[in-house]
């Protein structure tokens, strides 16, 4: 199987099939990036716009990061543009406002247990910048260095954002869960519950 770099080089040389293979390889990660942040009908449009920007920018990509991280960086920018445009005259502060604060509808991700449902809702009630950090950390398994590449920040800053985001998530979980047992179970194994949500994610839904 050809690597991302090999597919990208072939695509830049005019091999459209290589470009399609590259997109198919990373389609699920990009779609997963949006599904807990915007309404279902908006997900496909944002995925398409992300890949459109990638096509326009492919010749400027120099391989300083992985191709997946390059795509995730574009997706993050498209999400922020979308939310700002949707809010129009409202003040938008991604460091303090959550998706719920910004008027998003119910999550489009499926969850089978109380803990999974709580985690998804807690993420949506965490400030958007922190939600992005946590979902990339838990679902895409990005390291501090990789998060820095996606967000355009130093690695040390990315690591401090992970710690702060976890604290904010804990606060959000405590504010919405009335069952001490479910809250404790969720908070004691955030990584495990996040992995189960990711494993159950179906990109076709």
Helices and strands as residue ranges (DSSP letters): H 4-12, H 16-35, H 40-57, G 58-60, H 67-87, H 114-124, H 128-139, H 144-151, H 155-176, H 180-188, H 190-199
